[in-house]
Amino acid sequence: MENSYRFFNNKDCKYLPCHKTENPDEFNCLFCYCPLYLLEECGGNYKMTNGVKDCSDCLIPHRPKGYDHINKVLGEEISRRREINLSK
């Protein structure tokens, strides 16, 4: 894929790919640190280890469609929090 605002592959990163993947050329580095990490229900494949969220088996932010998933979930979370604040 071509680098753009939705996808970026940092071929110079010494950690690329930071997760196991079949196709490192389609590994999206845009969300190197997942913005959904703090959400309890992010939709990703994570496990809790000693109270810490371990996302090492999750590739959602690193797949080509990860941009769309992350923006959808963030939009839903913003709407949910707005509703909570309006009902106070």
N, C-alpha and C positions, 0 to 999 in steps of 0.2 A: 504494500500500500504506500501511497505517497504521503509524506508528512504534510499535515494541515492543522487547522484548529481542532479537529476531532481525533487526530491520530498523530503520534510522534514516536519514532523508533530511534532511540539513542544508541547508535552502533558503537560509539566511543565509550560507553559505560562499562566499567570493568565487571559489573554484576549482571550484565545482559546475557541471557535472560535470568531474572531473579527467581523465577518459578519454572518448574519443568514444563516444557511446551513442545509440541510436535513441529511447530513452524516459527522459529525465532524472527523471521522477516515480517510476520504479522503480529508480533508482540508489541502492544501499545504501552509506551512508557509515560504517556501524558499524565496518568494518575499514578505516579510512582508511589505516592502515599494515598491510599484510598480515602476519599472524602466521606465514605459511608462507615468508616471504622467505628466511630462513636455511636452509631445506631445499633440498638439491640437486635432489630430485625432488618438486616441490610439486603437479604436475598442471596447472600453469598454462601460459599461452602467453607464454613469456619468451625473450629472447635474451641472450647474453653479449656485452658490448661492452667491450673493453679490460679483461677480467677482472671486470667489474661486471655484476650481474644487472639487466637492463632489463625491467621488467614493464609498461611503458607500453601494450602491446597486450593486456594481460590484464584481463578483466572478472569473473573468477570471484568475488573477494570482494565485488564490487559488484552482483552479480545477486541477485534475491530468494532463490535457493537456495544462495547462497554460504555462508551460516551453516552449513548442514548439511555442505557439502563440507569446509569448514575444520575443523569439529569432528571429522569422520570421519578426515581426514588426521592431525590432531594426536593423536587417540586411537591410531591405528596407529603413529605415531612413538613415542609414549610406551610402548606395548607392546613395540615393537622394542628400544628402549633398555633397558627393564626386563629383557628376555630376555638381552641382552648383559651387563648387570650381574650377573644371577643366574648366568651361566655362568663368571664370573671366579673 
